[in-house]
Amino acid sequence: MIVTVPIKKQHKLAGEPRILSCGFLHMDSSEDLINAARDTVKRDLYCKGSVSSSQQHETVRETLRDFFYSETLSRPVILSNCVRV
């Protein structure tokens, strides 16, 4: 899973996280699961507030790792990319 998260200078979420599955899920048939994962990432980043970029990367990885394990009983590799906008 590749996750791109736009972050403001104030270390807060600036838009919608983008989640791309590379060989883990079929994007066409798993739209609801991807949307739920996106909402979970947004919620967790909002709850953490303004934290450093390394903590944001870790939050995204942990959130998605736990989410996908609970939903699919699989642990995909998660690459997070927090982009400053």
C-alpha positions as CSV (number, residue, x, y, z in Angstrom):
1,M,0.0,0.0,0.0
2,I,1.3,3.4,-0.9
3,V,-0.2,6.3,1.0
4,T,0.3,10.0,0.2
5,V,-0.8,12.5,2.8
6,P,-0.8,16.2,2.1
7,I,0.4,18.1,5.2
8,K,0.3,21.9,5.9
9,K,3.3,23.8,7.4
10,Q,1.5,23.7,10.8
11,H,1.8,19.8,10.6
12,K,-1.9,19.4,10.0
13,L,-3.8,17.5,7.3
14,A,-4.2,19.7,4.2
15,G,-6.4,17.4,2.1
16,E,-7.5,13.9,1.3
17,P,-5.0,11.1,1.8
18,R,-4.5,9.1,-1.3
19,I,-4.2,5.3,-0.9
20,L,-2.9,3.1,-3.7
21,S,-2.8,-0.7,-3.6
22,C,0.0,-2.4,-5.4
23,G,-1.0,-6.1,-5.5
24,F,-2.8,-6.3,-2.2
25,L,-6.4,-5.2,-3.1
26,H,-8.2,-4.7,-6.4
27,M,-8.9,-1.0,-6.4
28,D,-12.1,-1.4,-8.5
29,S,-13.8,-3.9,-6.2
30,S,-12.4,-2.6,-2.9
31,E,-13.5,1.1,-3.1
32,D,-15.5,0.9,0.2
33,L,-12.5,-0.6,2.1
34,I,-10.1,2.0,0.7
35,N,-12.6,4.8,1.7
36,A,-12.9,3.4,5.2
37,A,-9.1,3.2,5.4
38,R,-8.8,6.9,4.2
39,D,-11.3,8.0,6.8
40,T,-9.5,6.1,9.6
41,V,-6.2,7.8,8.6
42,K,-7.8,11.2,8.6
43,R,-9.4,10.6,12.0
44,D,-6.1,9.4,13.6
45,L,-4.1,12.3,12.2
46,Y,-6.7,14.7,13.4
47,C,-6.7,13.2,16.9
48,K,-2.9,13.4,17.1
49,G,-2.9,17.1,16.3
50,S,0.3,18.9,15.3
51,V,3.1,16.4,15.6
52,S,6.5,16.0,13.8
53,S,6.7,14.4,10.4
54,S,8.3,11.2,11.7
55,Q,5.4,10.8,14.1
56,Q,2.9,11.4,11.2
57,H,4.6,8.7,9.1
58,E,4.4,6.3,12.0
59,T,0.8,7.2,12.7
60,V,-0.2,6.5,9.1
61,R,1.7,3.1,9.1
62,E,0.3,1.9,12.4
63,T,-3.2,3.0,11.6
64,L,-3.3,1.3,8.2
65,R,-1.5,-1.8,9.5
66,D,-4.1,-2.3,12.3
67,F,-7.0,-1.4,10.0
68,F,-6.1,-3.8,7.2
69,Y,-5.3,-6.6,9.7
70,S,-8.7,-6.2,11.3
71,E,-10.5,-6.1,8.0
72,T,-8.6,-8.7,5.9
73,L,-6.4,-10.6,8.4
74,S,-3.4,-9.7,6.2
75,R,-0.5,-7.3,6.9
76,P,0.4,-5.5,3.7
77,V,3.6,-3.5,3.4
78,I,2.7,0.2,4.0
79,L,4.8,3.0,2.5
80,S,3.7,6.4,3.7
81,N,4.6,9.7,2.1
82,C,3.7,12.9,3.9
83,V,4.0,15.8,1.4
84,R,4.3,19.4,2.6
85,V,2.0,21.7,0.8
